[in-house]
Amino acid sequence: MNPTRKRRLWLVLALVVAAGIATALVALALQRNVAYLYTPSEVLKGEAGAHARFRLGGMVAANSFQRAPGSMEAHFVVDDGDARLPVVYTGILPDLFREKQAVIATGRMRGGTFVAEEVLAKHDEAYMPKEVADKMGKAHRKHDVPPAADAQPTDQATQ
């Protein structure tokens, strides 16, 4: 083989290997940052994994919010119509956080409690995240709950 062709072949092989390594590193980095959305019933069935970071979506159960005076640690329960899961969060909750409202919390399970690192509340009276609305709709159909007129999911971009 001609020495020039041999050098070109090695260069092309080196570029292909470098591109493969770069692709693998990007894929690993993105996979670590992915947080899937689960409802309390899916978490209790074991679908979320024991030590995985994920998002928990549902409604804050009525009369479940507790915070000790002078403490930043909040305790509340997230409900999807089928199951309830206790949540603990240390920090400042969003202004729109309240009971009987949609919430998405990102964190991990510790024992039987979801330990949230971040809590997001719906941003207005007409919005519920599509993923949460779809999963709550399944639970409502399962239990023959009539749909509420004001609980329709909307697209965040249209508001």
TIRO-2110 file (N, C-alpha, C; in Angstrom, 1 decimal):
// TIRO-2110
0.8, -1.2, 0.0, N, 1, A
0.0, 0.0, 0.0, CA, 1, A
0.9, 1.2, 0.0, C, 1, A
0.5, 2.2, -0.7, N, 2, A
1.2, 3.5, -0.8, CA, 2, A
1.2, 4.2, 0.5, C, 2, A
2.4, 4.8, 1.0, N, 3, A
2.5, 5.4, 2.3, CA, 3, A
1.5, 6.5, 2.5, C, 3, A
1.1, 7.3, 1.4, N, 4, A
0.2, 8.4, 1.5, CA, 4, A
-1.2, 7.8, 1.8, C, 4, A
-1.6, 6.7, 1.1, N, 5, A
-2.9, 6.1, 1.4, CA, 5, A
-3.0, 5.5, 2.8, C, 5, A
-1.8, 4.9, 3.2, N, 6, A
-1.8, 4.3, 4.6, CA, 6, A
-2.0, 5.4, 5.6, C, 6, A
-1.4, 6.6, 5.5, N, 7, A
-1.6, 7.7, 6.4, CA, 7, A
-3.1, 8.2, 6.4, C, 7, A
-3.6, 8.3, 5.2, N, 8, A
-5.0, 8.7, 5.1, CA, 8, A
-6.0, 7.7, 5.8, C, 8, A
-5.7, 6.4, 5.6, N, 9, A
-6.5, 5.4, 6.2, CA, 9, A
-6.4, 5.5, 7.7, C, 9, A
-5.3, 5.6, 8.3, N, 10, A
-5.1, 5.8, 9.7, CA, 10, A
-5.8, 7.1, 10.2, C, 10, A
-5.7, 8.1, 9.4, N, 11, A
-6.4, 9.4, 9.8, CA, 11, A
-7.9, 9.2, 9.8, C, 11, A
-8.5, 8.5, 8.8, N, 12, A
-9.9, 8.3, 8.7, CA, 12, A
-10.3, 7.4, 9.9, C, 12, A
-9.6, 6.3, 10.2, N, 13, A
-9.9, 5.4, 11.3, CA, 13, A
-9.9, 6.2, 12.6, C, 13, A
-8.9, 7.1, 12.8, N, 14, A
-8.8, 7.8, 14.0, CA, 14, A
-10.0, 8.8, 14.2, C, 14, A
-10.4, 9.4, 13.1, N, 15, A
-11.6, 10.3, 13.1, CA, 15, A
-12.9, 9.5, 13.5, C, 15, A
-13.0, 8.3, 12.9, N, 16, A
-14.2, 7.5, 13.2, CA, 16, A
-14.2, 7.1, 14.7, C, 16, A
-13.1, 6.7, 15.2, N, 17, A
-13.0, 6.3, 16.6, CA, 17, A
-13.3, 7.5, 17.5, C, 17, A
-12.7, 8.7, 17.2, N, 18, A
-12.9, 9.9, 18.0, CA, 18, A
-14.4, 10.3, 17.9, C, 18, A
-15.0, 10.2, 16.8, N, 19, A
-16.5, 10.5, 16.7, CA, 19, A
-17.3, 9.5, 17.5, C, 19, A
-16.9, 8.2, 17.5, N, 20, A
-17.6, 7.2, 18.3, CA, 20, A
-17.5, 7.5, 19.8, C, 20, A
-16.3, 7.8, 20.2, N, 21, A
-16.1, 8.1, 21.6, CA, 21, A
-16.9, 9.4, 22.0, C, 21, A
-16.9, 10.4, 21.2, N, 22, A
-17.6, 11.7, 21.5, CA, 22, A
-19.1, 11.4, 21.6, C, 22, A
-19.6, 10.6, 20.7, N, 23, A
-21.0, 10.2, 20.7, CA, 23, A
-21.4, 9.5, 21.9, C, 23, A
-20.6, 8.5, 22.3, N, 24, A
-20.8, 7.8, 23.5, CA, 24, A
-20.8, 8.7, 24.8, C, 24, A
-19.9, 9.6, 24.9, N, 25, A
-19.8, 10.5, 26.0, CA, 25, A
-21.1, 11.4, 26.1, C, 25, A
-21.5, 11.9, 24.9, N, 26, A
-22.7, 12.8, 24.9, CA, 26, A
-23.9, 12.0, 25.3, C, 26, A
-24.0, 10.7, 24.8, N, 27, A
-25.2, 9.9, 25.2, CA, 27, A
-25.2, 9.6, 26.7, C, 27, A
-24.1, 9.3, 27.3, N, 28, A
-24.0, 9.1, 28.7, CA, 28, A
-24.4, 10.3, 29.5, C, 28, A
-23.9, 11.5, 29.1, N, 29, A
-24.2, 12.7, 29.8, CA, 29, A
-25.7, 13.0, 29.7, C, 29, A
-26.3, 12.8, 28.6, N, 30, A
-27.7, 13.1, 28.4, CA, 30, A
-28.6, 12.1, 29.2, C, 30, A
-28.1, 10.8, 29.3, N, 31, A
-28.9, 9.8, 30.0, CA, 31, A
-28.9, 10.1, 31.5, C, 31, A
-27.8, 10.7, 32.0, N, 32, A
-27.8, 11.0, 33.5, CA, 32, A
-28.7, 12.1, 33.8, C, 32, A
-29.0, 13.0, 32.8, N, 33, A
-29.8, 14.2, 33.1, CA, 33, A
-31.3, 13.9, 32.8, C, 33, A
-31.7, 12.8, 32.3, N, 34, A
-33.0, 12.5, 32.0, CA, 34, A
-33.8, 12.1, 33.3, C, 34, A
-34.9, 12.7, 33.5, N, 35, A
-35.8, 12.3, 34.6, CA, 35, A
-37.2, 12.0, 34.1, C, 35, A
-37.6, 10.8, 34.2, N, 36, A
-38.9, 10.3, 33.7, CA, 36, A
-40.0, 10.7, 34.7, C, 36, A
-41.2, 10.9, 34.2, N, 37, A
-42.3, 11.3, 35.0, CA, 37, A
-43.1, 10.0, 35.3, C, 37, A
-43.4, 9.9, 36.6, N, 38, A
-44.2, 8.7, 37.1, CA, 38, A
-45.3, 9.3, 38.1, C, 38, A
-46.4, 8.6, 38.2, N, 39, A
-47.4, 8.9, 39.1, CA, 39, A
-47.1, 8.1, 40.4, C, 39, A
-47.8, 8.4, 41.5, N, 40, A
-47.6, 7.6, 42.7, CA, 40, A
-47.9, 6.1, 42.6, C, 40, A
-48.9, 5.8, 41.8, N, 41, A
-49.2, 4.4, 41.7, CA, 41, A
-48.1, 3.6, 40.9, C, 41, A
-47.5, 4.3, 39.9, N, 42, A
-46.4, 3.7, 39.1, CA, 42, A
-45.2, 3.5, 40.0, C, 42, A
-45.0, 4.5, 40.9, N, 43, A
-43.8, 4.4, 41.8, CA, 43, A
-44.0, 3.3, 42.8, C, 43, A
-45.2, 3.1, 43.3, N, 44, A
-45.4, 2.1, 44.3, CA, 44, A
-45.4, 0.7, 43.7, C, 44, A
-45.7, 0.6, 42.4, N, 45, A
-45.6, -0.7, 41.6, CA, 45, A
-44.1, -1.0, 41.4, C, 45, A
-43.2, -0.1, 41.6, N, 46, A
-41.8, -0.4, 41.3, CA, 46, A
-41.3, 0.0, 40.0, C, 46, A
-42.1, 0.7, 39.2, N, 47, A
-41.7, 1.1, 37.8, CA, 47, A
-40.6, 2.1, 37.7, C, 47, A
-40.4, 2.9, 38.8, N, 48, A
-39.5, 4.0, 38.8, CA, 48, A
-38.0, 3.6, 39.1, C, 48, A
-37.8, 2.5, 39.7, N, 49, A
-36.5, 2.0, 40.1, CA, 49, A
-36.2, 2.5, 41.5, C, 49, A
-35.4, 1.8, 42.2, N, 50, A
-35.1, 2.0, 43.6, CA, 50, A
-34.3, 3.3, 43.9, C, 50, A
-33.2, 3.5, 43.1, N, 51, A
-32.3, 4.6, 43.4, CA, 51, A
-32.3, 5.6, 42.2, C, 51, A
-33.2, 5.5, 41.3, N, 52, A
-33.2, 6.4, 40.1, CA, 52, A
-33.7, 7.8, 40.4, C, 52, A
-33.3, 8.8, 39.8, N, 53, A
-33.8, 10.1, 39.9, CA, 53, A
-34.9, 10.2, 38.9, C, 53, A
-36.1, 10.7, 39.3, N, 54, A
-37.3, 10.8, 38.4, CA, 54, A
-38.2, 11.9, 38.9, C, 54, A
-39.2, 12.2, 38.1, N, 55, A
-40.2, 13.2, 38.4, CA, 55, A
-41.4, 12.5, 38.8, C, 55, A
-42.0, 13.1, 39.9, N, 56, A
-43.3, 12.6, 40.4, CA, 56, A
-44.4, 13.6, 40.1, C, 56, A
-45.4, 13.1, 39.5, N, 57, A
-46.5, 14.1, 39.1, CA, 57, A
-47.8, 13.6, 39.7, C, 57, A
-48.6, 14.6, 40.0, N, 58, A
-50.0, 14.3, 40.5, CA, 58, A
-50.5, 15.6, 41.2, C, 58, A
-51.5, 15.4, 42.0, N, 59, A
-52.2, 16.5, 42.7, CA, 59, A
-51.7, 16.4, 44.2, C, 59, A
-51.6, 17.6, 44.8, N, 60, A
-51.3, 17.7, 46.2, CA, 60, A
-52.6, 17.4, 47.0, C, 60, A
-52.5, 16.3, 47.8, N, 61, A
-53.7, 15.9, 48.5, CA, 61, A
-54.2, 17.0, 49.5, C, 61, A
-55.5, 17.0, 49.6, N, 62, A
-56.1, 18.0, 50.6, CA, 62, A
-55.7, 17.7, 52.0, C, 62, A
-55.5, 18.7, 52.8, N, 63, A
-55.1, 18.6, 54.2, CA, 63, A
-53.8, 17.7, 54.4, C, 63, A
-52.9, 17.7, 53.5, N, 64, A
-51.7, 16.9, 53.6, CA, 64, A
-50.5, 17.8, 53.9, C, 64, A
-50.5, 19.1, 53.6, N, 65, A
-49.3, 19.9, 53.7, CA, 65, A
-49.0, 20.2, 55.2, C, 65, A
-47.8, 20.0, 55.6, N, 66, A
-47.3, 20.3, 56.9, CA, 66, A
-45.9, 20.9, 56.9, C, 66, A
-45.7, 21.9, 57.7, N, 67, A
-44.4, 22.5, 57.8, CA, 67, A
-44.3, 23.0, 59.3, C, 67, A
-43.2, 22.6, 59.9, N, 68, A
-43.0, 23.0, 61.3, CA, 68, A
-42.6, 24.5, 61.3, C, 68, A
-43.1, 25.3, 62.3, N, 69, A
-42.8, 26.7, 62.3, CA, 69, A
-41.2, 26.9, 62.4, C, 69, A
-40.7, 27.8, 61.6, N, 70, A
-39.3, 28.1, 61.5, CA, 70, A
-38.5, 27.1, 60.8, C, 70, A
-39.1, 26.1, 60.1, N, 71, A
-38.4, 25.1, 59.4, CA, 71, A
-38.6, 25.3, 57.9, C, 71, A
-37.6, 24.9, 57.1, N, 72, A
-37.8, 24.9, 55.6, CA, 72, A
-38.2, 23.6, 55.1, C, 72, A
-38.4, 22.6, 55.9, N, 73, A
-38.8, 21.2, 55.5, CA, 73, A
-40.3, 21.1, 55.4, C, 73, A
-40.8, 20.8, 54.2, N, 74, A
-42.2, 20.7, 53.9, CA, 74, A
-42.6, 19.2, 53.7, C, 74, A
-43.7, 18.8, 54.2, N, 75, A
-44.2, 17.5, 54.0, CA, 75, A
-45.6, 17.6, 53.4, C, 75, A
-45.8, 16.8, 52.4, N, 76, A
-47.1, 16.8, 51.7, CA, 76, A
-47.3, 15.4, 51.0, C, 76, A
-48.5, 15.2, 50.5, N, 77, A
-48.8, 13.9, 49.9, CA, 77, A
-49.2, 14.2, 48.5, C, 77, A
-48.7, 13.4, 47.5, N, 78, A
-49.1, 13.5, 46.1, CA, 78, A
-50.0, 12.4, 45.8, C, 78, A
-51.1, 12.7, 45.1, N, 79, A
-52.2, 11.7, 44.9, CA, 79, A
-52.5, 11.7, 43.4, C, 79, A
-52.7, 10.5, 42.8, N, 80, A
-53.0, 10.4, 41.4, CA, 80, A
-54.4, 9.7, 41.2, C, 80, A
-55.1, 9.5, 42.3, N, 81, A
-56.5, 8.9, 42.2, CA, 81, A
-56.4, 7.4, 42.5, C, 81, A
-55.3, 6.8, 42.3, N, 82, A
-55.1, 5.4, 42.6, CA, 82, A
-54.2, 5.2, 43.9, C, 82, A
-53.3, 6.0, 44.1, N, 83, A
-52.3, 5.9, 45.2, CA, 83, A
-51.9, 7.2, 45.7, C, 83, A
-51.4, 7.2, 46.9, N, 84, A
-50.8, 8.4, 47.5, CA, 84, A
-49.4, 8.2, 47.9, C, 84, A
-48.5, 9.2, 47.8, N, 85, A
-47.1, 9.0, 48.1, CA, 85, A
-46.7, 10.2, 48.9, C, 85, A
-46.1, 10.0, 50.1, N, 86, A
-45.6, 11.1, 50.9, CA, 86, A
-44.3, 11.7, 50.3, C, 86, A
-44.3, 13.0, 50.3, N, 87, A
-43.1, 13.8, 49.8, CA, 87, A
-42.6, 14.7, 50.8, C, 87, A
-41.2, 14.8, 50.9, N, 88, A
-40.6, 15.7, 51.7, CA, 88, A
-39.7, 16.6, 50.9, C, 88, A
-39.7, 17.9, 51.1, N, 89, A
-38.9, 18.9, 50.4, CA, 89, A
-38.4, 19.9, 51.3, C, 89, A
-37.1, 20.2, 51.2, N, 90, A
-36.5, 21.3, 52.0, CA, 90, A
-36.1, 22.4, 51.1, C, 90, A
-36.8, 23.5, 51.3, N, 91, A
-36.5, 24.7, 50.5, CA, 91, A
-37.8, 25.6, 50.4, C, 91, A
-37.7, 26.6, 49.5, N, 92, A
-38.8, 27.5, 49.3, CA, 92, A
-39.7, 26.9, 48.2, C, 92, A
-41.0, 26.7, 48.6, N, 93, A
-42.0, 26.2, 47.6, CA, 93, A
-42.4, 27.3, 46.6, C, 93, A
-42.8, 27.0, 45.4, N, 94, A
-43.3, 28.0, 44.5, CA, 94, A
-44.5, 28.7, 45.0, C, 94, A
-44.7, 30.0, 44.6, N, 95, A
-45.8, 30.8, 45.1, CA, 95, A
-47.2, 30.1, 44.8, C, 95, A
-47.3, 29.4, 43.7, N, 96, A
-48.5, 28.8, 43.3, CA, 96, A
-48.8, 27.4, 43.9, C, 96, A
-47.9, 26.9, 44.7, N, 97, A
-48.0, 25.6, 45.4, CA, 97, A
-49.1, 25.7, 46.4, C, 97, A
-50.1, 24.8, 46.3, N, 98, A
-51.2, 24.7, 47.3, CA, 98, A
-51.8, 23.3, 47.2, C, 98, A
-52.6, 23.0, 48.1, N, 99, A
-53.3, 21.7, 48.1, CA, 99, A
-54.3, 21.7, 47.0, C, 99, A
-54.6, 20.5, 46.5, N, 100, A
-55.6, 20.3, 45.4, CA, 100, A
-55.2, 20.9, 44.1, C, 100, A
-53.8, 21.1, 43.9, N, 101, A
-53.3, 21.6, 42.7, CA, 101, A
-52.3, 20.7, 42.1, C, 101, A
-52.1, 20.7, 40.8, N, 102, A
-51.1, 19.9, 40.1, CA, 102, A
-49.7, 20.3, 40.6, C, 102, A
-48.8, 19.2, 40.7, N, 103, A
-47.4, 19.5, 41.1, CA, 103, A
-46.5, 18.4, 40.4, C, 103, A
-45.3, 18.8, 40.1, N, 104, A
-44.3, 17.9, 39.6, CA, 104, A
-43.1, 18.1, 40.5, C, 104, A
-42.6, 17.0, 41.1, N, 105, A
-41.4, 17.1, 42.0, CA, 105, A
-40.4, 16.2, 41.4, C, 105, A
-39.1, 16.7, 41.4, N, 106, A
-38.0, 15.9, 40.9, CA, 106, A
-37.2, 15.5, 42.1, C, 106, A
-36.8, 14.2, 42.2, N, 107, A
-36.0, 13.7, 43.3, CA, 107, A
-35.9, 12.2, 43.2, C, 107, A
-35.7, 11.6, 44.4, N, 108, A
-35.5, 10.1, 44.6, CA, 108, A
-36.3, 9.6, 45.7, C, 108, A
-36.5, 8.3, 45.7, N, 109, A
-37.2, 7.6, 46.8, CA, 109, A
-36.2, 7.3, 47.9, C, 109, A
-36.6, 7.5, 49.1, N, 110, A
-35.8, 7.1, 50.3, CA, 110, A
-36.7, 6.4, 51.2, C, 110, A
-36.6, 5.1, 51.3, N, 111, A
-37.6, 4.4, 52.1, CA, 111, A
-38.9, 4.4, 51.4, C, 111, A
-39.9, 4.8, 52.1, N, 112, A
-41.3, 4.9, 51.5, CA, 112, A
-41.6, 6.3, 51.2, C, 112, A
-40.7, 7.2, 51.2, N, 113, A
-40.9, 8.7, 51.0, CA, 113, A
-40.1, 9.2, 49.8, C, 113, A
-40.8, 10.0, 49.0, N, 114, A
-40.1, 10.7, 47.9, CA, 114, A
-39.4, 11.9, 48.4, C, 114, A
-38.1, 12.0, 48.3, N, 115, A
-37.3, 13.2, 48.7, CA, 115, A
-37.1, 14.1, 47.5, C, 115, A
-37.8, 15.2, 47.5, N, 116, A
-37.8, 16.1, 46.3, CA, 116, A
-36.6, 17.1, 46.4, C, 116, A
-35.9, 17.3, 45.2, N, 117, A
-34.9, 18.2, 45.1, CA, 117, A
-35.4, 19.5, 44.5, C, 117, A
-36.5, 19.4, 43.7, N, 118, A
-37.1, 20.6, 43.1, CA, 118, A
-38.6, 20.3, 43.0, C, 118, A
-39.4, 21.4, 43.2, N, 119, A
-40.9, 21.3, 43.1, CA, 119, A
-41.4, 22.3, 42.2, C, 119, A
-42.2, 21.9, 41.2, N, 120, A
-42.8, 22.8, 40.3, CA, 120, A
-44.3, 22.8, 40.5, C, 120, A
-45.0, 23.9, 40.5, N, 121, A
-46.4, 24.0, 40.6, CA, 121, A
-47.0, 24.5, 39.3, C, 121, A
-48.2, 24.2, 39.0, N, 122, A
-48.8, 24.7, 37.8, CA, 122, A
-48.8, 26.2, 37.8, C, 122, A
-48.8, 26.8, 36.6, N, 123, A
-48.5, 28.3, 36.6, CA, 123, A
-49.8, 29.1, 36.4, C, 123, A
-51.0, 28.5, 36.2, N, 124, A
-52.2, 29.3, 36.2, CA, 124, A
-53.4, 28.3, 36.4, C, 124, A
-54.6, 28.8, 36.4, N, 125, A
-55.7, 28.0, 36.7, CA, 125, A
-56.1, 27.0, 35.6, C, 125, A
-55.7, 27.2, 34.4, N, 126, A
-56.1, 26.4, 33.3, CA, 126, A
-55.0, 25.4, 32.9, C, 126, A
-53.8, 25.4, 33.5, N, 127, A
-52.7, 24.5, 33.0, CA, 127, A
-52.5, 23.3, 33.9, C, 127, A
-52.4, 22.2, 33.3, N, 128, A
-51.9, 21.0, 33.9, CA, 128, A
-50.9, 20.3, 32.9, C, 128, A
-49.8, 19.9, 33.4, N, 129, A
-48.8, 19.3, 32.4, CA, 129, A
-49.5, 18.1, 31.7, C, 129, A
-49.3, 18.0, 30.4, N, 130, A
-49.9, 17.0, 29.6, CA, 130, A
-49.7, 15.6, 30.1, C, 130, A
-48.4, 15.3, 30.5, N, 131, A
-48.1, 14.0, 31.0, CA, 131, A
-48.9, 13.7, 32.2, C, 131, A
-49.1, 14.6, 33.1, N, 132, A
-49.9, 14.4, 34.3, CA, 132, A
-51.3, 14.3, 34.0, C, 132, A
-51.8, 15.1, 33.1, N, 133, A
-53.2, 15.1, 32.7, CA, 133, A
-53.6, 13.7, 32.1, C, 133, A
-52.7, 13.2, 31.2, N, 134, A
-52.9, 11.9, 30.6, CA, 134, A
-53.0, 10.8, 31.6, C, 134, A
-52.0, 10.8, 32.5, N, 135, A
-52.0, 9.7, 33.5, CA, 135, A
-53.2, 9.8, 34.5, C, 135, A
-53.5, 11.1, 34.9, N, 136, A
-54.7, 11.3, 35.8, CA, 136, A
-56.0, 10.9, 35.1, C, 136, A
-56.0, 11.2, 33.8, N, 137, A
-57.2, 10.8, 33.0, CA, 137, A
-57.4, 9.3, 33.0, C, 137, A
-56.3, 8.5, 32.9, N, 138, A
-56.4, 7.0, 32.9, CA, 138, A
-57.0, 6.6, 34.2, C, 138, A
-56.5, 7.2, 35.3, N, 139, A
-57.0, 6.8, 36.7, CA, 139, A
-58.5, 7.2, 36.8, C, 139, A
-58.9, 8.3, 36.3, N, 140, A
-60.3, 8.7, 36.4, CA, 140, A
-61.2, 7.8, 35.6, C, 140, A
-60.7, 7.4, 34.4, N, 141, A
-61.5, 6.4, 33.6, CA, 141, A
-61.6, 5.1, 34.3, C, 141, A
-60.5, 4.7, 34.9, N, 142, A
-60.5, 3.4, 35.7, CA, 142, A
-61.5, 3.4, 36.8, C, 142, A
-61.7, 4.5, 37.5, N, 143, A
-62.6, 4.6, 38.6, CA, 143, A
-63.9, 5.3, 38.3, C, 143, A
-64.2, 5.5, 37.0, N, 144, A
-65.5, 6.1, 36.5, CA, 144, A
-65.7, 7.4, 37.2, C, 144, A
-64.7, 8.3, 37.2, N, 145, A
-64.8, 9.7, 37.7, CA, 145, A
-65.2, 10.5, 36.5, C, 145, A
-66.3, 11.3, 36.6, N, 146, A
-66.6, 12.2, 35.4, CA, 146, A
-65.6, 13.3, 35.2, C, 146, A
-65.3, 13.6, 34.0, N, 147, A
-64.3, 14.6, 33.7, CA, 147, A
-64.8, 16.0, 34.1, C, 147, A
-63.9, 16.8, 34.7, N, 148, A
-64.3, 18.2, 35.1, CA, 148, A
-64.0, 19.1, 33.9, C, 148, A
-64.9, 20.1, 33.7, N, 149, A
-64.8, 21.0, 32.6, CA, 149, A
-63.5, 21.9, 32.7, C, 149, A
-63.1, 22.2, 33.9, N, 150, A
-61.9, 23.1, 34.0, CA, 150, A
-60.6, 22.3, 34.1, C, 150, A
-60.6, 21.0, 34.0, N, 151, A
-59.3, 20.3, 34.2, CA, 151, A
-58.7, 19.8, 32.9, C, 151, A
-59.0, 20.6, 31.8, N, 152, A
-58.5, 20.2, 30.5, CA, 152, A
-57.0, 20.6, 30.4, C, 152, A
-56.1, 19.8, 29.9, N, 153, A
-54.7, 20.2, 29.7, CA, 153, A
-54.7, 21.2, 28.6, C, 153, A
-53.8, 22.1, 28.7, N, 154, A
-53.6, 23.1, 27.7, CA, 154, A
-52.1, 23.2, 27.3, C, 154, A
-51.8, 23.8, 26.2, N, 155, A
-50.4, 23.9, 25.7, CA, 155, A
-49.8, 25.1, 26.3, C, 155, A
-48.7, 24.9, 26.9, N, 156, A
-48.0, 26.0, 27.6, CA, 156, A
-47.6, 27.1, 26.6, C, 156, A
-47.3, 26.8, 25.4, N, 157, A
-46.8, 27.8, 24.4, CA, 157, A
-47.9, 28.7, 24.0, C, 157, A
-49.2, 28.3, 24.1, N, 158, A
-50.3, 29.1, 23.6, CA, 158, A
-50.7, 30.2, 24.6, C, 158, A
-50.1, 30.2, 25.8, N, 159, A
-50.6, 31.1, 26.8, CA, 159, A
-49.7, 32.3, 26.9, C, 159, A
END
